[in-house]
Amino acid sequence: MEPAAWTRRGRPPAFDVRIEHVAVPTVVAYRDLYDKVGRPWLWYERRLWTDEALQALLVRPGHELHVAYDGPALVGFFELGDDEIAFFGLTLEYIGRRIGPWLLDRAIERAFALGLTRLRLNTNTVDHPRALDTYRKAGFRSTGSERVELRDPRVMWPDVYRWPPV
């Protein structure tokens, strides 16, 4: 997406959501956040990273983590890295409450405020069923696809990745 293609769609939520820029996230806090938001969508790749590799990413120039809260409750987060929205998601409790488009607008807004002239975002077939449509309505367009076979975390860790998500 380029700035001219962006269509702001998100209406402010009906409740007060604050977004916190976590300037220096810890590995422990990041893993917890990644799990709380990503487990229902089978995110696991970063669980396999060593603490050292993950810490190097979290402090790398150009990397930003922004976490959304409703009071003390976690709403979701977005992660920016280089020229992309590396991760974006909501906790299950906040899906369907019209927060996704609004939070996506905040992620795009922040990325372009950093001076990016193009913004990438990747999705996959196990993301939320409305994710791709939300991204397209915001102005992202498909530039390609690839088929990647990943190990199913429900098989690797059946005690952790119960299905369907609760």
C-alpha positions as CSV (number, residue, x, y, z in Angstrom):
1,M,0.0,0.0,0.0
2,E,1.1,3.5,-0.7
3,P,-0.3,6.5,1.3
4,A,-2.6,7.6,-1.6
5,A,-4.3,4.1,-1.6
6,W,-5.2,4.2,2.1
7,T,-8.9,4.4,2.9
8,R,-9.5,5.3,6.6
9,R,-12.4,3.1,7.7
10,G,-12.2,2.7,11.4
11,R,-14.6,4.5,13.6
12,P,-13.5,5.2,17.1
13,P,-14.6,2.4,19.5
14,A,-17.6,2.9,21.8
15,F,-15.2,2.7,24.8
16,D,-11.9,4.2,25.6
17,V,-9.0,2.3,24.0
18,R,-5.5,3.5,24.7
19,I,-2.5,2.5,22.5
20,E,0.8,2.2,24.3
21,H,4.1,2.3,22.3
22,V,6.3,-0.2,24.1
23,A,9.7,1.3,23.3
24,V,11.8,-1.6,24.8
25,P,9.6,-4.7,25.1
26,T,11.0,-7.6,27.1
27,V,11.1,-11.1,25.6
28,V,8.8,-12.4,28.4
29,A,6.2,-9.7,27.8
30,Y,6.4,-10.0,24.1
31,R,6.0,-13.8,24.2
32,D,2.9,-13.4,26.4
33,L,1.4,-10.8,24.1
34,Y,2.1,-12.9,21.0
35,D,0.5,-15.9,22.6
36,K,-2.6,-14.1,23.9
37,V,-3.4,-12.6,20.5
38,G,-2.0,-15.2,18.2
39,R,-2.8,-18.6,19.7
40,P,-6.3,-18.7,18.2
41,W,-4.8,-18.1,14.8
42,L,-2.1,-20.7,15.3
43,W,0.8,-18.2,15.5
44,Y,3.8,-20.1,16.8
45,E,6.8,-19.3,14.7
46,R,8.2,-16.7,17.1
47,R,7.7,-19.2,20.0
48,L,10.5,-21.2,18.4
49,W,13.0,-18.3,18.4
50,T,15.7,-18.2,21.0
51,D,15.5,-15.4,23.6
52,E,18.5,-13.9,22.1
53,A,17.1,-13.8,18.6
54,L,13.8,-12.4,19.8
55,Q,15.6,-9.7,21.9
56,A,17.7,-8.7,18.9
57,L,14.5,-8.2,16.8
58,L,12.7,-6.2,19.6
59,V,15.5,-3.7,19.9
60,R,16.4,-3.5,16.2
61,P,16.1,0.0,14.7
62,G,12.9,0.3,12.7
63,H,11.0,-2.1,14.9
64,E,8.0,-0.8,16.9
65,L,5.5,-2.5,19.2
66,H,2.1,-0.8,20.0
67,V,-0.3,-2.5,22.4
68,A,-4.0,-1.5,22.7
69,Y,-5.8,-1.7,26.1
70,D,-9.3,-1.2,27.4
71,G,-8.5,-0.2,30.9
72,P,-6.3,-3.1,32.1
73,A,-7.7,-5.5,29.5
74,L,-5.6,-6.4,26.5
75,V,-7.4,-5.5,23.2
76,G,-4.6,-6.3,20.7
77,F,-1.4,-5.1,19.2
78,F,0.4,-4.2,16.1
79,E,4.1,-4.6,15.3
80,L,5.9,-2.6,12.7
81,G,9.2,-3.6,11.2
82,D,11.0,-2.0,8.3
83,D,8.3,-1.5,5.7
84,E,5.6,-3.8,7.0
85,I,3.0,-4.4,9.6
86,A,4.7,-7.5,10.9
87,F,1.9,-8.6,13.2
88,F,-1.6,-7.3,13.8
89,G,-4.3,-8.8,15.9
90,L,-7.0,-8.6,18.5
91,T,-7.8,-10.8,21.5
92,L,-10.9,-12.9,21.0
93,E,-12.9,-10.8,23.4
94,Y,-12.6,-7.8,21.1
95,I,-13.2,-9.3,17.7
96,G,-16.5,-8.3,16.2
97,R,-16.7,-5.0,18.1
98,R,-15.5,-2.8,15.1
99,I,-12.0,-2.3,16.7
100,G,-10.0,-4.1,14.0
101,P,-10.5,-1.4,11.3
102,W,-9.8,1.4,13.8
103,L,-6.7,-0.3,15.1
104,L,-5.5,-1.0,11.6
105,D,-5.9,2.7,10.8
106,R,-3.7,3.5,13.8
107,A,-1.0,1.0,12.5
108,I,-1.1,2.5,9.0
109,E,-1.1,6.0,10.3
110,R,2.0,5.3,12.5
111,A,3.9,3.6,9.6
112,F,3.3,6.5,7.3
113,A,4.2,9.0,10.1
114,L,7.6,7.2,10.2
115,G,8.1,8.3,6.6
116,L,7.4,5.0,4.8
117,T,6.3,5.4,1.2
118,R,5.1,1.8,0.9
119,L,3.7,-0.5,3.5
120,R,3.4,-4.3,3.3
121,L,1.3,-6.7,5.3
122,N,1.1,-10.5,5.0
123,T,-1.8,-12.7,6.0
124,N,-2.6,-16.4,5.6
125,T,-5.4,-18.8,5.4
126,V,-5.7,-19.5,9.2
127,D,-6.1,-15.8,10.1
128,H,-9.5,-14.5,11.0
129,P,-11.9,-15.1,8.1
130,R,-12.5,-11.3,7.7
131,A,-8.9,-10.3,7.9
132,L,-8.1,-10.2,4.2
133,D,-11.3,-8.3,3.5
134,T,-10.4,-5.7,6.2
135,Y,-7.0,-5.2,4.7
136,R,-8.3,-4.8,1.2
137,K,-10.9,-2.3,2.3
138,A,-8.1,-0.3,3.9
139,G,-6.3,-0.1,0.6
140,F,-3.9,-3.0,0.6
141,R,-3.8,-5.0,-2.6
142,S,-2.6,-8.4,-3.3
143,T,0.9,-8.5,-4.9
144,G,1.4,-12.2,-4.8
145,S,0.9,-15.4,-2.9
146,E,3.0,-18.4,-2.0
147,R,2.2,-21.8,-0.6
148,V,4.1,-22.6,2.5
149,E,3.7,-25.8,4.5
150,L,4.1,-25.2,8.2
151,R,3.9,-27.7,11.1
152,D,0.5,-27.7,12.8
153,P,1.0,-26.4,16.4
154,R,-2.1,-28.3,17.4
155,V,-0.1,-31.5,16.7
156,M,3.2,-30.2,18.1
157,W,1.7,-28.9,21.3
158,P,-1.8,-30.3,21.8
159,D,-2.0,-29.2,25.4
160,V,-1.3,-25.6,24.4
161,Y,-3.1,-25.2,21.1
162,R,-6.6,-26.6,21.8
163,W,-9.0,-26.2,18.9
164,P,-11.3,-24.4,18.3
165,P,-10.1,-21.3,20.1
166,V,-12.0,-20.6,23.3
